[in-house]
Amino acid sequence: MAEGQTQSKGLEGIVIADTRLSRVQGDIGRLTYTGYDIYDLAEHASFEEITFLLWYGELPTTKQLKRFQGTLNEFMTLPAPVVNAMKSYPVNAHPMAVLRTAVSALGLHDPAAEDNSQDANYRKAMHLTAKIPTIIAAWARIRSGKEPLAPRDDLNLAANFLYMLHGREPEQVEVNAVNVYLVLLADHGMNASTFTSRVVTSTDGDLYSAVTAAIGSLKGPKHGGANEAAMRMFREVSKASSVETWFKNEVKEKGRRIMGIGHRVYKTPDPRAVILKQHAEALCKAREKCGLLDVANKLADLAAADAYFQERKLFPNVDYYSAIVLDAIGIESDMMTPLFAMSRIAGWSAHIIEQWQDNRLIRPRGNYIGPESQTWIPISERED
Ligand SMILES: CC(C)(COP(=O)(O)OP(=O)(O)OC[C@H]1O[C@@H](n2cnc3c(N)ncnc32)[C@H](O)[C@@H]1OP(=O)(O)O)[C@@H](O)C(=O)NCCC(=O)NCCS
């Protein structure tokens, strides 16, 4: 490596920007949004309030929130060509791939797509925050042969999503669970998808491109895709002769990772997992359906008691118990990561707007380890 250069695999420990949005203190398990503790926010806030907080730096007044909510409701309807295009997608397409494509398509129908002014970016952020729930619910219906439902103007975002998904009046317990989930996942420091959105923005790229790229980044099972992977794993474990046997065979002998465990920053329990575990327990009791929660708890206990997990400080992360919560309210496994995006759009947009305020191209270096000084060989002289 050339003098003066440092390398950090996976950019571990590298700080790439100042941010006023959220703070992740992995050593003490604390998460705050603009200084508000996540425990307080999970108990009191609506997703709309949190989105306003992240975008404008302060909690909204009643009047501001009403106006904000009204604009979101107004923007929820999808352009007809986007819905028609979705009807032509293969029914077995992954919902995250559908979301990524539909968000990109929304840019085609927005005359202000290429306008990178702050006003235009706030407006685009509002459109995407409003429309992502409609896309997810529409795809759930389209792939099962049903007609998508139009959003209602009397419901908040969480309730509207559930209404458009299930086609019935949502129960309050479901609305509360989706709301708390959305609040908890709205922002999380310089995570991979947020970083992706800032990298695209740093090229003076437009907001649709930045969010489309962020969705692609979130989809992977080491990031947002972990909730779906955790749910599939819980189902697999529940079919094994016992959780102990599965842990011994799959984790200890085959070296498989437990999905939903471990984190780059948290070396103590993830506070979002602590909160979601409580919600998972309450929901399972209320619904008298606790099978997968028991499996998840047993597996987490086995990991917690194991020296390998202890030495590496590996604890359940947000995706572990969110899978149980979302499953309890009838969200299909492959729809779980799209719900993550439905929340994180608040944080992505806030980071994109923040990046614009002090933008410089993000362009790291690679340490070249390939051959030096090769001599060109004409194709006729190369051996097959
Ligand atoms: C989140 C995650 C990608 C963090 O990765 P990271 O900071 O790069 O950490 P590494 O992949 O280098 O892992 C560090 C060590 O812990 C182990 N480890 C990490 N997560 C593990 C898991 N879920 N199960 C078993 N071992 C795990 C690794 O094997 C590695 O062990 P080693 O030091 O012997 O090689 C990783 O913990 C993971 O893959 N977790 C499962 C997927 C997940 O839940 N993702 C959602 C994150 S919110």
The ligand as an ORCA input file, in Angstrom:
! r2SCAN-3c Opt
* xyz 0 1
  C     -24.350     -8.530     10.560
  C     -23.050     -9.156     10.109
  C     -23.023     -9.149      8.583
  C     -21.907     -8.299     10.649
  O     -20.771     -8.643      9.961
  P     -19.269     -8.188     10.321
  O     -19.270     -7.043     11.245
  O     -18.563     -8.044      9.029
  O     -18.736     -9.403     11.119
  P     -18.016    -10.694     10.488
  O     -18.830    -11.254      9.362
  O     -16.591    -10.326     10.226
  O     -18.126    -11.663     11.725
  C     -17.286    -11.587     12.862
  C     -17.172    -12.974     13.470
  O     -18.437    -13.350     14.037
  C     -18.965    -14.494     13.353
  N     -20.385    -14.249     13.116
  C     -20.947    -13.060     12.766
  N     -22.279    -13.194     12.679
  C     -22.553    -14.475     12.975
  C     -23.765    -15.201     13.040
  N     -24.936    -14.618     12.780
  N     -23.735    -16.503     13.369
  C     -22.533    -17.096     13.622
  N     -21.349    -16.442     13.577
  C     -21.365    -15.156     13.251
  C     -18.185    -14.585     12.045
  O     -18.149    -15.903     11.562
  C     -16.837    -14.055     12.445
  O     -16.160    -15.070     13.119
  P     -14.526    -15.189     12.962
  O     -13.989    -13.975     13.659
  O     -14.194    -16.475     13.620
  O     -14.240    -15.185     11.477
  C     -22.929    -10.581     10.619
  O     -23.028    -10.584     12.030
  C     -23.974    -11.517     10.020
  O     -23.757    -12.063      8.932
  N     -25.129    -11.727     10.723
  C     -26.210    -12.499     10.177
  C     -26.996    -11.670      9.186
  C     -27.767    -10.569      9.866
  O     -28.467    -10.789     10.849
  N     -27.711     -9.374      9.294
  C     -28.483     -8.227      9.777
  C     -27.644     -7.198     10.433
  S     -28.615     -5.933     11.183
*
